[in-house]
Amino acid sequence: METLKQNSNVLLFTLEYPPAIGGVANYYGNLVKYWPDGEIKVLTNKNLIKPHWLFGLWHLWRAIRKFDIKIVLVGQILPLGTVAWLLSRLPGVKFNYVVFLHGLDLTSALKVPRKKKLTGKILAGAQKIMAANSYTAKLAGEIVDKGKIVIVNPGISKNIGYWILNAKSLILKYKLEGKTILLQVGRLVKRKGYDKVLEALPKALKECPGFLYVIIGNGPVISNIQYLISKHNIQNNVLLITDADDSEVNSWYELCDIFIMPARNIDGDFEGFGIVYLEANAHGKPVIAGDSGGVRDAVIDGVNGLLVDPESVEEIAQAIIKLGKDENLRKKLGERGRERARQFNWQAQVEKVMKALKR
């Protein structure tokens, strides 16, 4: 078995990579950015396997030969894992491959018998399997040797929480004086739980009338969000921002009192980790998180936030009320969160990958 040496060539083989946006692309972008000592090359192209997977096989074979690649880091188990597995079985081609799993990529493959069988073969042939969260690691451990699996959570940039903020202008612009700000940031998709927060808000407002729920993002459920705001007559307590830049988002993190995202599992589509929880923690803010998917890797109940049943409007409302009424608890969870966020720097996460490859 090949092991990683300082002068070994390593190749990242992925369909998702910056400037593409999204959590997976960000994961691989930072993996390369923080890769210490040694060389890592990237083979990426959204058309890499079109019009036929044989093109992907040829591209990978050519890169291995040209750069004397010893280890291939596979970004997507399907279809790229198929390419790496097949190529590794050809005579005269010597390399090891490592498969990265994030969540939906694995659960989608396991739903189809043919793909499930192929997934098992790909994982069995891998030198190591890097799971982005413990939930995905558990799923993978049901079909492959658990000893091959290493959990490598996403990291956060070490300067999060130390931006030059524009908070004062936001306070004036949106008349935020006296408001308790409940913040949610992310793509507007159903599994993020915006609907449940909006359903819980009327009850929370009876106990804490000063709440303002700030939603930052855009996506397919925006019309449903607008409908629920109107349905519950909470127009004065919800602010929807669809075009905030990074600087404004960080200002909202600093301004908010509580961050919330009751993410849930919808037919195998779940929150793989929830980097936004730790981004809020990095600003010293407590979080309310849905107890599903890989969220427990980011949020420890009673340490840096509160975990709730993401399907329970009642639990979500009670968590909002609990933190809304208890400033000391907010501060305690927020400070613990700040300390916890420091543990998830990208250098440490990449070192886990390097260490696993040396075994």
Secondary structure, DSSP 8 states (H G I E B T S, - for coil): -----TT-EEEEEES--TTS-SHHHHHHHHHHHT--SSEEEEEE-TTTT-S-HHHHHHHHHHHHHHHTEEEEEES-IIIIIHHHHHHHTSTT---EEEEEE-SHHHHHHHTSHHHHHHHHHHHHH-SEEEESSHHHHHHHHTTS-GGGEEE----B-TTTT-S---HHHHHHHHT-TT-EEEEEES---GGG-HHHHHHHHHHHHHH-TTEEEEEE---TTHHHHHHHHHHTT-GGGEEEES---HHHHHHHHHH-SEEEE----BTTB--S--HHHHHHHHTT--EEEES-TTGGGT--BTTTEEEE-TT-HHHHHHHHHHHHH-HHHHHHHHHHHHHHHHT-BHHHHHHHHHHHHH-
